[in-house]
Amino acid sequence: MLQEGRLHWFIYWRAFLFLIIACGIAALYFVSADPTVQQAALIGGAVALALSILFFIGAAIRRSSTELAVTDHRIIYKTGVFSRHTMEMNRSKVESVDVDQSFFGRMFGYGTILVRGTGGSLEPLPNIQDPLTLRSHITVA
């Protein structure tokens, strides 16, 4: 195996966002003296915390069930738990490898790799950690 890739930790952003929201709502519980506000803050904080946990579990399953490898002969990308998407392409059939990074992708080091094979097939590999290094391993002869 020449290079192994993985999804970037940034896929957890929804879980972190709802955790911050839950903490902010929980602060209302301690700040307010009104029992109605405290009860609403308790319910809202619990809902936001539950959503944070659900988003975290979903992202963790997605990250652990995604495999990306570049070998001497092939590029292999597999994702999914219940339904599986697999892409395998011979390295000799790769015409070009494009990297698409947003502003945050450049800041945090993730992006989408677009592998264009002969015959016009285009395979996007989203949220890949350190996509420029992986592109260089794909394109090296």
Secondary structure as UniProt FT lines:
FT   STRAND          3..5
FT   HELIX           9..12
FT   HELIX           13..31
FT   HELIX           35..64
FT   STRAND          67..70
FT   STRAND          74..79
FT   STRAND          85..90
FT   HELIX           91..93
FT   STRAND          94..100
FT   HELIX           103..108
FT   STRAND          110..117
FT   TURN            118..119
FT   STRAND          122..129
FT   HELIX           131..139
//
